[in-house]
Amino acid sequence: MESILFTLFFVALFFIGLLALRYTPFEISFRRGNFTGLFIYREIFMLIAPGVVMLNYFGTHRFSGLANTTHDSIFPISIFIVSSLIVFIVVTGLVSRILLVPLRKTARPSFVVSNPSDLDDKIRKLTFSVVLLGVVVSIVAMVGFGARHAFFSALLDSERSLLSIRLSNVYGTGMPSVMQSLMHFCYITSGALLGTRSFDKKTGLLLLLIAGGVYIATFPGSKAPLLKFLIIYAISYASFHTIRLNIKFLFKALFSLTIFTATLVFVVTAQFPDMDVVGFFNFLLNRLGVGQIAGVYEQFNLKITNIDYIWHAVPFANFVMDYPTFHKDLMVISESVFDPTRTGVKNSLFISEAYGIGGAAMALLSPFIVGISYAVSFFCFWYAWRRFLLQDNVISMKTCGLIFVSFLSLTGGFSEWLFLKAMIMLLCFTAVVYFFRMLISPGIGNVFGSYHLAPKQTTKKAKSLRVVGLYIGITAGEELL
């Protein structure tokens, strides 16, 4: 009975989201060619909803990672999850509409791209700069810190598993976490830009940059990045091209689904070579079904609290102090891990970390805080992107929307939203891309043609300022993590 009730709740949430996010950057609209909201719905209806429904139907005994969750606590926690998501969606929609008012006075509210041809050259060079930045960061990680490309190393070295190489990169090399986050930002950004019309008649360049994006996405060795890169590219392509529901479209959709499924099987079996068919489906059931939301149920049973968790939400607090992080403690405590350096973090929802920081009061306020911060962070990121990288309202809003909702996760936590830490990190990475593009702009001009992103004669002082800006952006991003 409870599982049917929550199924109905999520159906209602689907329609509430369609109405609340309509005419915002987070909507789903075939007419306006805006599909950014698909990533929000992906998190809610693929990562959260299945876990809630299945836990209320089966209980905890069929799933791993729920050793501390009691049967009686499942229903009230599930109610709180659904209520928080509804509040978050409604608040995000309302704040986004308010922030869109100034834009409507100066530009069309439609998200349809009319004629981006004058920006084609700039978009291609920006995409090349982003991919090159990701590749450069990966080379620095390998040469400077001894990291290894996880996927390539696992394929070439049959004696080491993908998981062992991935953990070695994280805990055994001393590679700063900002480097992984910057590579994460680069493959997401390249995927969002590659789907634009600027690459329609540039097949060779498109394939080259897709290969670069795949290289960056597979460097850490996680399962999600490669799949996410392909999904971002597909949704970006749909956003900038007219989609007609015909046989050709169905064939492309079936082909894309086949590629996606094959990629999923490949990345999972690369990490777990001995997994059989039954094990594969059990993995999907636990990982995608309950694993993404198990942390919420564990937290509200364990009730882990520590006011020092709030320092993780303070931008640049790493400069002056060390502090515990909630999701790491949640994994260690709930899974009884003896060596914290050999495990990751436990996936959860923002209400869990909010409870860890400020108890029940903060957990109740968190959907409002996250909703406001989500909308404000996006519009600040979009303004910086439009001002410094793509001087076009519609194209920058579409690409920024895809980057924003892909880079930041609802199942991540609360700390990135409380004091706008997520926004500051995105602005730092935008600054890194901006200065890197300026630094290599003469070379890009020589490769792509006569158009230059900067004057041909660049003084040593200007080059030094760009290098300093690049260093400051990366250092600031590192201290935010």
C-alpha positions in Angstrom: 0.0 0.0 0.0 2.8 2.4 0.9 4.6 1.8 -2.4 1.5 2.6 -4.4 1.0 5.8 -2.3 4.5 7.0 -3.0 4.2 6.1 -6.7 1.2 8.5 -6.8 3.2 11.1 -4.9 5.9 11.0 -7.5 3.4 11.2 -10.3 2.0 14.3 -8.7 5.5 15.7 -8.3 6.2 15.2 -12.0 3.2 17.4 -12.9 4.0 19.9 -10.2 7.5 20.2 -11.6 6.2 20.7 -15.2 4.1 23.6 -14.0 6.6 25.2 -11.4 9.6 25.1 -13.8 7.7 26.2 -16.9 9.2 29.2 -18.7 12.4 28.9 -16.5 15.8 27.7 -17.6 15.0 24.3 -15.9 11.9 23.5 -17.9 11.2 20.7 -20.3 9.7 22.0 -23.5 9.8 20.6 -27.1 8.4 23.8 -28.5 11.1 26.0 -27.0 13.8 23.3 -27.4 14.8 23.4 -23.7 15.5 20.0 -22.0 17.6 21.1 -19.1 14.9 19.9 -16.7 15.6 16.3 -17.8 18.6 16.2 -15.5 16.6 17.3 -12.5 14.0 14.7 -13.4 16.7 12.2 -13.9 17.9 12.6 -10.3 14.4 12.6 -8.9 12.8 9.8 -10.9 15.8 7.6 -11.6 17.9 8.0 -8.5 15.5 8.9 -5.7 12.0 7.8 -6.6 12.8 4.1 -7.3 14.6 3.7 -4.0 11.7 5.3 -2.0 9.1 3.1 -3.7 11.1 -0.2 -3.5 12.0 0.4 0.2 8.4 0.9 1.0 7.5 -2.3 -0.9 10.3 -4.7 0.0 11.7 -3.2 3.2 15.5 -3.1 3.9 16.4 -6.8 3.9 16.8 -7.1 0.1 19.2 -4.1 -0.2 22.7 -3.4 1.0 23.9 -0.2 2.8 20.8 0.0 5.1 22.1 -1.9 8.2 21.0 0.9 10.6 17.6 1.6 9.0 14.5 0.2 10.9 11.4 -0.8 9.1 9.2 1.6 11.1 11.3 4.6 10.0 10.9 4.1 6.3 7.5 5.6 5.8 8.0 8.9 7.8 11.4 9.4 6.2 9.9 8.8 2.7 7.2 11.4 3.4 9.9 13.9 4.4 11.9 13.2 1.2 8.9 13.7 -1.1 7.8 16.9 0.8 11.3 18.3 0.6 11.5 17.7 -3.2 8.1 19.4 -3.8 9.2 22.5 -1.8 12.5 22.6 -3.6 10.9 22.4 -7.0 8.3 25.1 -6.3 10.8 27.5 -4.6 13.3 27.0 -7.5 10.6 27.8 -10.0 9.4 30.9 -8.2 12.8 32.4 -7.7 13.8 31.6 -11.3 10.7 33.4 -12.6 11.6 36.5 -10.5 15.2 36.5 -11.7 14.0 36.2 -15.3 12.1 39.5 -15.2 15.0 41.8 -16.1 15.9 39.5 -19.0 12.4 39.7 -20.4 12.7 43.4 -20.6 15.7 43.2 -22.9 15.3 39.9 -24.8 12.8 37.4 -25.9 11.7 35.0 -23.2 11.8 32.2 -25.7 14.7 29.7 -25.5 14.6 29.0 -29.3 17.9 29.6 -31.1 17.2 31.7 -34.2 20.6 32.2 -35.9 23.7 31.3 -34.0 25.9 31.4 -37.1 27.8 34.6 -36.0 28.9 32.7 -32.9 29.9 29.5 -34.5 33.6 30.3 -34.7 33.7 31.5 -31.1 31.8 28.4 -29.8 34.2 26.0 -31.7 37.2 27.7 -30.2 35.8 27.8 -26.8 35.0 24.1 -27.0 38.5 23.3 -28.2 39.9 25.4 -25.3 37.8 23.5 -22.7 38.8 20.0 -24.1 42.5 21.0 -24.3 42.3 22.3 -20.7 40.9 19.0 -19.5 43.7 17.1 -21.3 46.4 19.4 -19.9 45.1 18.9 -16.4 45.1 15.1 -16.9 48.7 15.2 -18.2 49.8 17.3 -15.2 48.1 14.8 -12.9 50.0 11.9 -14.5 53.4 13.6 -14.7 53.3 15.7 -11.6 51.5 13.4 -9.2 51.9 9.9 -10.6 48.2 9.4 -11.4 47.1 7.0 -14.1 44.3 7.1 -16.6 42.0 4.6 -14.9 40.2 3.2 -17.9 43.2 2.8 -20.2 45.4 1.5 -17.4 42.7 -1.1 -16.5 42.4 -2.2 -20.1 46.2 -2.5 -20.6 46.9 -4.0 -17.2 44.7 -7.1 -16.6 46.2 -7.7 -13.2 44.8 -4.5 -11.7 41.1 -3.7 -11.5 39.5 -0.4 -12.5 38.4 0.2 -8.9 41.9 -0.3 -7.5 43.4 2.2 -9.9 40.6 4.7 -9.2 41.2 4.5 -5.4 44.9 4.7 -6.0 44.5 8.0 -7.9 42.3 9.4 -5.1 44.3 8.3 -2.1 47.7 7.2 -3.2 49.0 9.9 -5.5 48.4 13.2 -3.6 46.6 14.6 -6.6 44.6 17.6 -5.5 40.8 17.1 -5.7 40.4 20.3 -7.6 42.1 18.6 -10.6 39.4 15.9 -10.7 36.7 18.5 -10.3 38.2 20.7 -13.1 38.3 17.7 -15.4 34.7 16.9 -14.4 33.8 20.5 -15.3 35.6 20.3 -18.7 33.9 17.1 -20.0 30.5 18.4 -18.9 31.1 21.8 -20.6 32.5 20.2 -23.8 29.4 17.9 -24.0 27.1 20.8 -23.7 28.9 22.9 -26.4 29.4 20.0 -28.8 25.7 19.6 -29.3 25.3 23.1 -30.7 24.8 23.8 -34.4 28.3 25.1 -34.6 29.6 21.6 -35.3 27.0 20.5 -37.9 29.3 20.8 -40.8 32.5 20.1 -38.9 32.4 16.3 -38.6 36.2 15.8 -38.2 36.5 18.5 -35.5 33.4 17.1 -33.8 34.8 13.6 -33.6 38.1 14.8 -32.4 36.6 16.9 -29.6 34.2 14.0 -28.7 37.2 11.7 -28.4 38.9 14.3 -26.2 35.7 14.5 -24.0 35.6 10.7 -23.7 39.3 10.7 -22.7 38.7 13.3 -19.9 35.5 11.6 -18.7 37.1 8.2 -18.4 40.3 9.5 -16.6 39.0 9.1 -13.0 37.6 5.6 -13.6 34.1 6.2 -12.2 31.1 4.6 -14.0 28.9 7.7 -14.3 31.1 10.3 -16.2 31.3 8.6 -19.6 27.6 7.9 -19.6 26.9 11.4 -18.4 29.1 12.9 -21.2 27.1 11.0 -23.8 23.8 12.0 -22.3 24.8 15.7 -22.1 25.8 15.7 -25.7 22.6 14.0 -26.8 20.4 16.4 -24.8 22.4 19.4 -26.0 22.0 18.2 -29.6 18.2 17.9 -29.1 18.1 21.4 -27.5 19.7 23.1 -30.5 18.1 21.1 -33.3 14.6 20.5 -34.4 13.3 17.2 -33.2 10.6 15.5 -35.3 9.0 12.3 -34.1 9.4 10.1 -37.2 11.0 6.8 -38.2 14.4 8.4 -38.6 14.2 9.8 -35.0 13.1 6.5 -33.6 16.0 4.8 -35.3 18.4 7.3 -33.9 16.9 6.9 -30.4 17.1 3.1 -30.6 20.7 3.3 -31.8 21.6 5.8 -29.0 19.9 3.6 -26.4 21.9 0.6 -27.7 25.2 2.6 -27.4 24.2 3.8 -23.9 23.4 0.3 -22.8 26.6 -1.2 -24.2 28.6 1.6 -22.5 26.9 0.9 -19.2 27.7 -2.8 -19.4 31.3 -2.0 -20.4 32.0 0.4 -17.5 30.4 -1.8 -14.9 32.2 -5.0 -16.1 35.5 -3.1 -16.3 35.2 -2.3 -12.6 33.8 -5.8 -11.7 35.4 -8.3 -14.2 33.8 -11.4 -12.5 30.3 -10.1 -12.5 27.7 -12.3 -14.3 24.3 -11.3 -15.7 22.4 -11.8 -12.4 25.1 -9.8 -10.5 24.8 -7.0 -13.1 21.1 -6.6 -12.5 21.6 -6.9 -8.7 24.2 -4.1 -9.1 21.7 -1.9 -10.9 19.0 -2.6 -8.4 21.2 -1.6 -5.5 23.2 1.2 -7.1 20.4 2.9 -9.1 17.5 1.7 -7.1 18.4 2.3 -3.4 22.1 3.2 -3.3 21.6 6.8 -4.3 19.1 7.5 -1.5 20.2 5.1 1.2 22.2 7.8 3.1 19.0 9.6 3.9 17.4 6.7 5.7 20.7 5.9 7.5 21.2 9.4 8.7 17.7 9.8 10.1 18.2 6.6 12.0 21.7 7.3 13.2 21.1 11.0 13.7 24.7 12.0 13.2 25.2 15.7 14.2 28.3 17.9 14.4 28.2 21.6 14.2 31.7 21.5 12.7 30.2 20.1 9.5 29.1 23.7 8.7 32.7 24.6 7.9 32.5 22.5 4.8 29.8 25.0 3.6 32.0 28.0 4.2 33.9 29.1 1.0 37.7 29.0 1.4 37.6 27.6 5.0 40.3 25.2 3.9 42.7 28.1 4.0 42.6 28.4 7.8 41.4 25.1 9.2 40.7 21.4 8.8 37.2 20.1 9.4 35.2 16.9 9.2 32.9 16.3 6.2 29.4 14.8 6.8 29.2 12.4 3.9 32.5 10.8 4.7 31.5 10.4 8.4 28.1 9.0 7.3 29.9 6.3 5.2 32.4 5.4 7.9 29.8 5.2 10.7 26.9 3.5 8.7 29.2 1.0 7.0 31.5 0.4 10.0 34.6 1.2 7.9 37.9 0.8 9.8 40.1 2.6 7.2 38.4 5.9 6.0 41.1 6.4 3.3 40.0 3.3 1.4 36.3 4.2 1.0 34.3 7.0 -0.7 31.3 8.9 0.6 27.7 7.8 1.0 25.1 9.3 -1.4 22.3 11.1 0.3 20.0 14.1 -0.2 20.5 17.7 1.1 18.1 17.1 4.0 20.6 14.6 5.5 23.6 17.0 5.7 21.3 19.8 6.8 20.2 17.6 9.8 23.9 16.8 10.5 24.7 20.6 10.7 21.7 22.0 12.5 19.4 19.2 13.5 15.6 19.1 12.7 15.2 22.8 12.3 17.9 23.1 9.6 16.5 20.0 7.8 13.1 21.6 7.6 14.5 24.8 6.3 16.9 23.1 3.8 14.5 22.7 0.9 13.8 26.5 0.9 17.5 27.3 1.2 18.5 24.9 -1.6 15.7 26.1 -3.8 16.7 29.8 -3.5 20.5 29.0 -3.8 19.9 26.8 -6.8 18.2 29.5 -8.8 20.5 32.3 -7.7 23.6 30.3 -8.3 22.5 29.4 -11.8 21.7 33.0 -12.8 25.1 34.3 -11.5 26.9 31.5 -13.4 24.9 32.3 -16.5 25.7 36.0 -16.3 29.4 35.3 -16.0 29.3 32.8 -18.8 27.4 35.3 -21.1 29.6 38.2 -20.1 33.0 36.6 -20.6 32.6 33.5 -22.8 29.5 33.5 -25.0 27.8 36.9 -25.6 24.4 35.5 -26.4 21.4 35.2 -24.1 19.8 32.1 -25.5 22.8 29.9 -26.3 24.6 30.8 -23.1 21.5 30.0 -21.1 20.9 26.6 -22.7 24.6 25.5 -22.4 24.9 26.9 -18.9 21.7 25.1 -17.9 23.1 21.8 -19.0 26.4 22.4 -17.3 24.8 23.6 -14.1 22.4 20.7 -13.6 25.0 18.2 -14.7 27.8 19.4 -12.6 25.8 19.9 -9.3 23.8 17.1 -7.9 20.7 17.0 -5.6 22.1 13.8 -4.1 25.4 15.5 -3.3 24.7 17.4 -0.2 23.7 20.7 1.5 27.1 22.4 2.1 27.4 23.6 -1.5 24.1 25.5 -1.2 24.1 27.0 2.3 26.6 29.8 1.6 26.5 29.7 -2.3 29.7 27.6 -2.3 28.6 25.9 -5.5 28.1 29.2 -7.3 31.6 30.4 -6.3 33.2 27.2 -7.4 31.5 27.4 -10.8 32.7 31.0 -11.1 36.2 30.0 -10.3 36.2 27.3 -13.0 34.7 29.8 -15.5 37.6 32.1 -14.7 40.0 29.3 -15.3 38.5 28.6 -18.7 38.5 32.3 -19.5 42.2 32.8 -18.7 43.2 29.5 -20.3 41.4 30.5 -23.5 43.1 33.9 -23.5 46.5 32.2 -22.8 46.3 29.9 -25.9 44.2 32.2 -28.1 47.0 33.1 -30.6 47.6 29.4 -31.2 43.9 28.7 -31.6 43.7 31.5 -34.2 46.5 29.9 -36.2 44.8 26.4 -36.0 41.2 27.5 -36.8 41.7 30.4 -39.2 42.1 34.1 -39.3 39.8 34.9 -36.4 41.6 35.6 -33.1 40.2 35.6 -29.6 42.9 38.2 -28.7 45.2 40.5 -30.6 48.1 38.9 -32.3 50.7 40.8 -30.4 50.5 39.8 -26.7 52.8 41.5 -24.3 54.7 39.6 -21.6 52.8 41.5 -19.0 49.4 40.3 -20.5 50.6 36.7 -20.6 51.8 36.9 -17.0 48.4 38.3 -15.9 46.6 35.4 -17.6 48.9 32.8 -16.0 48.3 34.5 -12.6 44.5 34.5 -13.2 44.6 30.8 -14.2 46.6 30.0 -11.0 44.2 32.0 -8.8 41.1 30.3 -10.3 42.5 26.8 -9.8 43.7 27.6 -6.2 40.4 29.1 -5.3 38.5 26.1 -6.7 40.8 23.7 -4.7 40.1 25.5 -1.4 36.3 25.3 -2.0 36.4 21.5 -2.2 
